[in-house]
Structure formats: C-alpha cells, structure tokens
Amino acid sequence: MPSTIQTPEQILADLGIREPEDLEIEAIAEYCGATIRYKPLYGCEARIIGYHDRAIITINSSSPRSRQRFSGGHELGHWMRDRGQIAFKCDYQSYVRGWWASNPETCANRFASDVLLPLGMFQPRARGLHVTFETVRKLADTFMTSLTSTAIRLVEHGGLPSMLVCNTPQKKEWFVASPEVSGRLWPLARPKQGSSASSLLSTTREAKGPIDVRCDNWINHPRADHYWIKEDSLSLRDGTVLSLLWWEDEQQLLDLDEYEERMGSRRSDGRTDWE
C-alpha cells in the first residue's frame, strides 16, 4: 500500500500500467489497501468499509462488468480521499447523476475516471473522433467502462467542441462541456420539443441516433436559432436521458464570439438591446 495518499496517475505509474487491458481494478485496489469482493447486493451497487489501513469493497455480482469496474473505482476513490469516515454505500444514481456538485460522490466518480480512463491512454484513442454514442461505445469497450463516464471523458478530452447534458423527467441534473465551449455557452433548463431528448423524456420511444437540430432547442443564446448542432441522445434504465451535443461546424462558435465582442462593445456605449 502506498505510504501517502497518491493521485490515480501516481498509482498507475507505480504499478507500471500503460495499456487499457492492464487496468485491473482488483489489483489497483489491492495495491491501495482495499480488497474487492463480489456478492449480490440489493438497494446499492457497491459499498466500502474501512478500518485503519485496510478496506473491503463489496460490489454487486449481478451488475454488468463495466459497472462493476466503475463501482470499484468509485469506492476506491472514497477510500483514497474520504478515509476516516465509517462507510459508504453507493447506488446506481451516484454513478449517473453524481457528476456536478462538489461532494464526495462527485469526487469519487472523478477518481474512478482517472483510474479507469487515464488521459495518457484515453486522449490518443479519442482525439478527433465524432462526438456520438457510437464513438462512446467503442471507447467504453476498449476501457471496459460505463457509457456515462466515457461520454464525459470524450467531451472533456476528445478535442472537439461539444457538451454532455444529463436530464431527468423532473429537471436538468448536470452538464459538462469541452474547453472550447465551457464558460461560453450554456444549455437551457429543459431541451425544447425540436430535440430528440425532449421526445425521450416524455415517451418511451427509442433514440433516433445522431440528428441535426437547431441550436436554440438546446442553447441559451440570443442568436442560437441561427445555427445547427448535432445531437445524439439516449435513455438510461432509470429514465435519465444523456445527450451529446457537438458543434460539428466550428464556424458557429467563431461567429458567436465575434457577435459577443460586438455586443459587448455596444453595451459599453450604453446600448443594452440584443440585435
């Protein structure tokens, strides 16, 4: 077990792991002082109990392998970052919806991503690929990871202007954006009826795959109706809808930047209306 709290990058370097097929979560956890066991669980996907410098992580033996691996990485994140607390018990929603707020569940999800989708391995395989769930599934198969965690990694580190939005029938849960989009454009509180996600949230129909939609169905900007984006949405088992938004035509972002600069200049002259 490492003598000090290490980052995922340091842990993988210590273990000499350089390829996705070597990312064995059981071996990584054991190196960190946590033993992974599998048994049927009800009401949660995984749990961890720690004492002094050892922990037991129990993972639902009935879950798909990709979810088991992410559950192991998530609980290991609790062990490495939240040690000293008595125990954690995490359900499916922790892994799907716990990506936004600053809390132990979000931190544990991020730790799991750094362990199972390390950037040094992920970026060369994802760079420049289309931002669709077909791409996400291929990368998820390579790394044996969940669709949600892989989609987030693709948006944040795939190198193309994009966004991933998580909606439930009740509200927008969270979103992440690529560096080209982050801090510049924001999704609406709810997608409009012209979006694929709106249909999935209100019915049980199947996703259509990537479609071109007008930007104002998704984005809160005065000139969003002038542009189009590519949307790929899918419904998860609990009714949550994940939507990948991709600015395939990057000229749109350049135009919006120019428009914002022009309007900012006009507002400094005392004009406040959008034109």
Sequence and secondary structure as in RCSB ss.txt:
>XXXX:A:sequence
MPSTIQTPEQILADLGIREPEDLEIEAIAEYCGATIRYKPLYGCEARIIGYHDRAIITINSSSPRSRQRFSGGHE
LGHWMRDRGQIAFKCDYQSYVRGWWASNPETCANRFASDVLLPLGMFQPRARGLHVTFETVRKLADTFMTSLTST
AIRLVEHGGLPSMLVCNTPQKKEWFVASPEVSGRLWPLARPKQGSSASSLLSTTREAKGPIDVRCDNWINHPRAD
HYWIKEDSLSLRDGTVLSLLWWEDEQQLLDLDEYEERMGSRRSDGRTDWE
>XXXX:A:secstr
  SS   HHHHHHHHT  SGGG  HHHHHHHTTEEEEEE  SS SEEEEEETTEEEEEEETTS HHHHHHHHHHH
HHHHHHSTTSSEEEE HHHHHH SSSSSHHHHHHHHHHHHHS HHHHHHHHTT  SSHHHHHHHHHHHT  HHHH
HHHHHHHSSS EEEEEE SS EEEEEE TTTTTT  B SS  TTSHHHHHHHS      SEEEEGGGTB  TTGG
G EEEEEEEE TTS EEEEEE SSTHHHHHHHHHHHHHHHHHHTT     
